[in-house]
Amino acid sequence: MDTYEGLARTVQINNENCLLNYDDSLEHVGTGRSAFVFRIKSTMKAMKVYFPAFSHIAKEEAEIYGQLQDIVYYPSVYASGTNFIVIDYIEGDTLFDCLVQGTVVKSTHIVEIDRALSLATARGLNPSDIHLRNIFITTENKIKIIDVARFRQKKNCRQWGNLKRAYRQVYCKRLFPKRIPAALLSTVAWLYKKDWIPSYRI
């Protein structure tokens, strides 16, 4: 394919948001609530193609990445279209992966995440929807944050503050297991979103 637009057009998604087909030069690496993510083979770029009902998010997310362009904690954005964006491909593990694999999340990582979010706030953004699956620890032990489409919303999102509190009060305890089954983590996340787990006011 000659262009990113051409590549994006090869991604076929049905009305039930099932992935039907895509070009051989793409490698499907993830599925989110609103998009499929592909690595463009032989490159260090990722293409995020949004489900038909969420295609409007492409423009918003590309603009936000543009605001964050020179902050090292966020991927660079290279292109966008009616239903896609192209950003850096990140090699590493999400915090979710780390907990499942038993990879220790260090206090220095938490400090770096705080710094990343503070820098976004200084750009006039409101970091929101910060959860275990959109924070990476790269193979170089650096922090990267993805999925910034909600960084312009107005409400006060306490999600990262609650995660940080849980890290300090629970995860850091010597006897707390550092390896947690994925099903248990997903269940806790689901209960949190349903407001069935008390959230801290910070």
N, C-alpha and C positions, 0 to 999 in steps of 0.2 A: 504493500500500500504506500502511496506517495505522500499522503497527508494524514494528520490526526483525524480530520473530519471523515476521511475515507475509512480509517480503522474503526471509528465509532459507529459508522453505518453498518459494519459487518456484525455488530453485536445485536442479536435478535432476542427480544424479551416479550413474552406473551402477556395477556391481560391479568394472569395470576402471578406476575413477576417471577416467572420461571425462565431460566436462561436456556435458550434453544440452540444458539450457534454463535460462533465468533471466528475471526481470522486466525490462521495458524501462527501468526507472528505475535499473538497475545497468549499469555498464560494466566488463567484464572487463579487468583491468589486469595480472594476474600469476598464475602457477601455481607452487606450491612442492612440496616433498616430501610435504606432508600436507594441503594446502588450496588452494582457489582464492581469489583476492583480487579484490574489486570496488570501484570507486569508486561511491558513491551519488551519482548525478547531481545537479547544482545544489547540492552541498554540498562541504565539505572533510572528509568522513568516508569511511572505507574499511571495508568488511565483509569479514571473513575467514571463509569457510565451509569447514569441515574435511571431508575424505573420510570416508565412513561408518566405516571402521576406526580413524580417528583423532579421532572426535568428542569423546572424553574429554579431549583436550588443551585444548578450549575453556575449561573451568573453570580449569585450571591456569594457562594463559596470562593469562586475565583477572585472576586473583588476583595474579600477578606484576606485571602492568602497574599494578595497584592499589597495590602496594608502591612502585612507581617514579613514582607519579602526579605529584608536584610537581617532578620532576627534568627540566629542559628538554631533555635529550638523548633522551628517550623520548616516544613518542606518549601522549596521554591515552586512557583507555578510557572509553567511554560506555555500553556495554551488552554483555551476553553472554547466550547461551542454550545449549541442549543441544549445538549443533554450530557455533556462530558467536561471533565477537566483533566489536565496532564500535570502531574507533580513529580517530585523526587520519589523514587522507590527507596524504601527504608529497609535495610537489613538489620534484623534484630528481633527481640521478643517484646510483646506487649506486657504490661504489668499482670494482666490476666494469665498470659503464658508463664510468666515467672512464678506465680503462685501455684499453678498446676504442676510445673516442672520441679519446684523446690528451689529455684534460683533466688538467692537472698536479695531483697530490695533494701538498699542501704539508706541511711538517713541523708547522705549526700545527694541521693537521687531525689528525695523529697524536697530538699533545699533548691535543687535545680528546677524542679517542676514549679515551685513557688515563684522562682525568678522568671521563668518563662511566662507564667500567667500575669505577673506584675508588669512585664514589658508589653504584653498585649493590652493591658488596662491603660498603660501610659499612652498608647496609640488611640485611645478613645473607644476601645472595644470592651465588651463585658463577657469574659470567658465563661462559657456555660456548657453543660452536658459533658463535663470532664469525668470520664470513668476509666475503668481498668483496661478496656480494649482500645482506647485511643491515645494511650501514652506508651511510647516505646523506649526501651533501653537498647541502644544500637550495639552492634558488634564491637564498636569502639568505646562502649560504656558511656555514651552520650544520651541525653534525653531529646526525644522528638515528640511533638504533639500533632495529631492529625484531626480531621473531622471538625473544622472550625465554623461550619455553616451557621451555628447558633450563637456566635460571638457578638452579634449585634442585638440580641434580644434584651429587653428592658428589665425583666424580673431578676431578683437576686437569687442566683443559683447556689445552693449550699452543698452541692454534691461533692466537690473537691474538699471542702472543709470537713465534711463528715468522713470522707475516706482518710484524710490526714489524721483526724482524731482517732479513728479505728486503728490506724497504723501505730500510733503512739501508745494507745491504751490497751491494745489487744495483740497486734502482730509482734511488737517488740518484746513481749513477755518471753522469758527464756524457755518456758515449757510449751508455748504456743507452736503448733506444727507449722513448718514453713512450706510444706507441700499439701495442697488442698485439692480434692477432686473437683474437676470442672463442673460436674453436675451440681455439686453443693454451692459453688460460687455462683453459678447461673441462677439457682433457686434463691439465694440471698439477694441477688440483684433484682430479680422479679418481685420479691416481697418488698424490697425497698421502693421500687417504682410504684407499687400499690399502696405505699404509705402504711404498710403493715409492720415496718420496723421503725421505731422512733428515730427521728432525725434530730441532730443537735442544732441548737440555735447559736450561731456564732457571729 
